[in-house]
Structures are given as C-alpha cells and as structure tokens.
Amino acid sequence: MTKHLTGTRKEWLAARVELLKEEKELTRRSDEVARRRRELPWVRIDKEYRFDTDEGSASLADLFRGRSQLLVYHYMFGPEYTAGCATCSTIADGFDGFVVHLANHDVTLAAVSRAPLAKLQAYKRRMGWKFPWASSFGNDFNFDFNISFTEEEQRKGEIEYNYRSEPAWTSSGIGESLTKRGVDSWAFSPALDSAERFCRECCGRKCKRTAPKPSTRRC
C-alpha cells in the first residue's frame, strides 16, 4: 500500500503554488545558463576529418550541408557493437522530427558514430530512421573531442571527459557514466534551444515556430 502524502485540494494548491515559484526560478536560471553557453568562444578546427555517409566520403565541412551551424549528436555505437546504445536510440527516435525544423533555422543535425557505415545503415533501416548519420570509423574525431577513449587511456586511470579528469571506466564505458545521473533534461534539448536562439540572434528577427510548408523555408 502506498504511503504517499495525501491532503485536501486546498493543501495541494498551496504546495503547488510554492513549487511553481521554484519551477519559474529554474526556468530563469536555465535561460541564463543557455545564454552563457551561446557566448562561449568559438575554436577553429584545422584538422581534416573524413566521414563515411550515405552520400559518400565527406569532410567535417560537408556535414554542415550548406548551413551555418552543425549540431552533432555523438551516438554510442562502437565498431564492435551489434546494436546501438539503448539510451541513444530513445533520444534518436525523435531526430527525424527535429531535422526538418532545425534545417529551417539554418541548423543541420547529424549523428556521428565510430561503427562502420554498413552497420549504421543496417541499424537505421531496422529502426526506420532517416536523419543524417555519419561514420567516423578509422579517424580520430571522437577521440579528439574526448567522446571515445582507447583501452590504454582507460588503463592509465585518468581520462578527460566533461572537460575535467575522470577516473578510468569499466568495460561498460561512457554509457555507465551517463546513466548514473539518469536521462532527463540533459538529453539534447539545451543544445537544440541554443542553436535556434543563435539563429534568431544572427538573423536579427524571431524565427516563427510554425511547421514550415516548403522544405526550403529558412529564418
């Protein structure tokens, strides 16, 4: 039998109003954090990376697909995996809906994984996905951005992840680190919001949040 607190409608309303104050404060704080994220300095990437995509070999610049911003989702699918990360798959289930709207805000959304392209394509077909998914198999992209780590790096006991040193992980890898916190507000929406807000600021006017009719409509 549940031991959850019960009360009257009046008691519930009083508690809900107090909680609403905290929710509004959290929203204001989140907006401030998002503003500071957008103001972080840009860093030039001079290293040449080649990716395998559905359209053939591509550079990092090619992944932008002619747009001013590229939003990369580092999907956990290693060369030895037989299927994609379950948590990543849950998040990626919504990408096909995001892709169209982000494109109309001058943003390209693409997933990148270390597995060979053939594995990614087979998994896309199985899941019914259409969003751009590039393979970084054979290049240093994931390692240079501290998303993937060699066995040697993990054996040394310290790796750089989330912009700080972390102890070496178990064979469960990065997924274990993420799921210790759980999947909630970190799961991609802050990056989506920052990309859209950046576009609006650069355009000098507010992009409409309505569903675009022609696929070429941009802000």
Buried (B, 14 or more C-beta within 10 A) or exposed (E): EEEEEEEEEEEEEEEEEEEEEEEEEEEEEBEEEBEEBEEEEEEEEEEEBBBBBEEEEBEBEBBBBEBEBBBBBBBBBBEEBEEBBEBBBEBBEBBEEBBBBBBBBBBBBBBBBBBBBEBBBEBBEEEEBEBBBBBBBEBEBBBEEBBBBEEEBBEEEEBEBEEEEBEEBEEEBBBEBBEEEEEEEEBBBBBBBBBBBBBBEEEEEEBEEEEBEEEEBBB
